[in-house]
Amino acid sequence: MKWIKNTKGNPDAMLTFAAISFSVVTFNILLSTLGHFELNELKFSFSSMDSGTMTAYLAATFGAYVTRRWTDARPNTENKTDA
């Protein structure tokens, strides 16, 4: 699988998962506003996800992404020694 690259140009799994979750929720919102449609004899109907489910889905992936970015941005003070 190809990962989306972050601002440093490195493949980033959490950014990919966050983008996919945002796309899924946004696509679900767009389809649920449509409700249903018919194409010849095929009938499609879409129901919206529960708002709590969408919030949990987005919060988990974006929270993990932001936490990882924050951890990567912190200076590494463990390996520094005073001269």
C-alpha positions in Angstrom: 0.0 0.0 0.0 1.2 3.5 -0.8 1.0 5.9 2.1 0.4 9.6 1.8 3.6 11.6 2.4 3.8 14.1 5.2 5.3 17.6 5.1 8.8 16.1 5.4 8.2 13.9 2.4 8.1 10.6 4.4 5.3 8.0 4.0 2.9 8.5 6.8 0.4 5.8 7.8 -1.5 7.9 10.4 -1.9 10.7 7.8 -3.3 8.1 5.4 -5.7 6.7 7.9 -6.8 10.2 8.9 -7.4 11.2 5.2 -9.4 7.9 4.6 -11.5 8.4 7.7 -12.3 12.0 6.7 -13.2 10.9 3.2 -15.5 8.1 4.5 -17.4 10.4 6.8 -17.6 13.2 4.2 -18.8 10.7 1.6 -21.4 9.3 4.0 -22.7 12.8 4.8 -23.0 13.6 1.1 -24.8 10.3 0.3 -27.1 10.7 3.3 -28.2 14.1 2.1 -29.1 12.6 -1.2 -31.2 10.0 0.6 -32.1 7.6 -2.2 -32.2 7.5 -6.0 -33.3 5.2 -8.7 -31.4 4.1 -11.8 -33.6 2.2 -14.1 -34.8 -0.7 -11.9 -32.0 -0.3 -9.3 -33.0 1.5 -6.1 -30.3 2.9 -3.8 -30.9 4.3 -0.4 -28.4 5.8 2.0 -28.8 6.4 5.7 -26.5 8.6 7.7 -24.1 7.4 10.3 -24.8 8.2 13.9 -23.0 11.5 14.8 -21.4 9.8 17.9 -20.0 7.1 15.6 -18.6 9.7 13.2 -17.1 11.7 16.0 -15.4 8.7 17.5 -14.2 7.6 14.1 -12.6 10.9 13.3 -11.4 11.7 16.8 -9.5 8.4 17.1 -7.6 8.8 13.8 -7.0 12.6 13.9 -6.0 12.3 17.6 -3.5 9.6 16.8 -2.1 11.6 13.9 -1.8 14.9 15.9 -0.2 13.0 18.9 2.4 11.4 16.6 3.2 14.7 15.0 3.6 16.4 18.4 5.8 13.6 19.6 8.0 13.8 16.4 8.3 17.6 16.8 9.5 17.5 20.4 13.3 17.9 20.8 15.0 14.7 21.9 16.5 15.7 25.3 17.4 12.2 26.5 20.5 11.8 24.2 21.9 15.3 25.0 24.8 15.5 27.5 26.1 18.6 29.2 29.7 19.4 28.1 
